[in-house]
């Protein structure tokens, strides 16, 4: 039986990650830091680089995996309509959004959907999505934290928190 969970499936590439690579090494998925498990799913975000220029967007890799022992149907409604992106300073203060950030936040808060596609995420399967984020007023010399939380109805699936520096 396949259970349906109304959660993220913004997949650029869907693949199954084995618990070990061919040479006995742990896979990249197992080395990553992940957020909490919610309804059998878990999310992580990683940065392509931990040091960015003030005028450079943040490129992130967002991943979700099925840790349950059964298939889970997930909903792909697009990235911005159902993901809250939080960037804070090193002392926990929220970073002001740019004009594009304000628009993305309005889309998120509106709950409007461009599309809704169901996908089946098999046990152990991972969904990958790369995103470029230029929605925050980042200042040179600052250290920042980024978290992405997928929100669907009353369900919130937070990723881990990553840290980066702006130069």
N, C-alpha and C positions, 0 to 999 in steps of 0.2 A: 504494500500500500504506500502511496506517495502522499505525504502531508503537504499542505499548502501554507506557506508563511509569506505574508505580504511584506517582503523585504527587498533589498537591492539586488540588481543583477546588471549593473552597467559594465558589461564585459566587452573588452576589446578582444581578448583571447581567453578561451575557457580551456583549461587543461587539468589533468589529474597529476598531482604531485606525489611521487612515490616517497615512502618514508626514508629510503636510502638511495643514493646515487649508485651508479654501476661500480664505482670504486670503493664503496663502503662509507663514503662521506655523507654527512647529513645534508639534506636539500636546503636550498635558500629559505624555503618556507619554514623549516624547523628552526633556523638560526634567527629569524626575525622576531621582534617583540610584537606581541599581539594584544589587543584589548580584551575585555572580558567576554566570556561565552554567553550569548543571549539566544535562547530557543534553538540551541544546537549550532549556531553560527558564530563566527568570530571574525573581526576585521583588523587590518593593520594598514598603516601608512608609512611610507619611507620616502626620503627625499633623494633626488638624483645627485644633489650636492648639499653639504651642510654649510657652505659659505657662498652667499650670493651677493651680487652688486645691488646697490640701491635701486637702479633702474631695471633690474632683471626680474622677470616673473619667477615664481616658485614652481618647479616641476615635481609633481608627486606621483608615486605609484600607490594606488589604493587597491587592496586585495581583501577578498572575503572567502572564507572556507567553511565547508560543512563538516563539523566534528561529530554529528549524530551518526547513528548506524543505519539511517534510512534516507532515501531521497527526499529533498525538500524543494518545493516549487517556490521560486523567488520572482519578484516583480521588478522588471526594468522599466522605470518611468523617466529615464534620463538622469543625468548627474545633479544638476542644479536644483531641480524641483524637490528633491528629497534628501539632500545632504546639507547639514549645517557645518560650515567650516569656521573654526574658532582659532584666531591667532592672538596670542597675548605676549606682553613683554616678559622679561625674565622675572619681574616682581608680580606677575599675575594680572596686570592691567590690560583690558581689551584694546586692541589696535584699531584705530579708525579705518573704516572702509573707504576706498576710492569711489568715484561715481559708478564704475562697473560693479564694484562690490555692493553698493547700495541696491543696484538693479537686481543682482543675483540674490540678495537677501529678500527683496520683495517677491521674487519668483518662489523662493523657498517658503516664505510665510504665507503666500497665497494658496498653496496647495494645488495649483493648476498643473495639469499633466499634458505634455505634448504627445506622449505615447504610453502605453501600458502593454508590456510583453511579458508573458510567463515563460520562465526557463526552469528546467529541472536541474538542480545541483545535487549530484550523486555524493554519497559518503566519501570523504577525502578529497573531493574536487575543490578547485580554487578558481575564483573569478578574478581577473586582473583588469584594471582600468588606469590608464595614465591620464593625468589632467595637468593643465598649466593654469596657475592661479596668479592673477595680477589684481587682486581685489582689496589689497590692504596698503596703507601708507606706511611703508617700512623705511626707517631712517638708518643711515650709515652709522656703524659702531654699535648697533643694537643687537641684543640676543633675544630671540623669540622662541615661542613654543606653538606648535600647530597640532590640532586634533580635528578629525573629521568624524561626525556622527551621522549615521543614516537614521532617518526618522520616518516611520510609517505608522500612522495612527498613534496608538499609545506605546508602540515599541520603539526603543532607541538602541541602536547598536554602535557604541563608541569604538573608535580605533585607539591604538596606543597614542602617546604623545611624543612628538619628535621635536628636537631643538635645532635651531640654525642661527647663523650670524650674518648680518648685513654689513658689507664693507663698501 
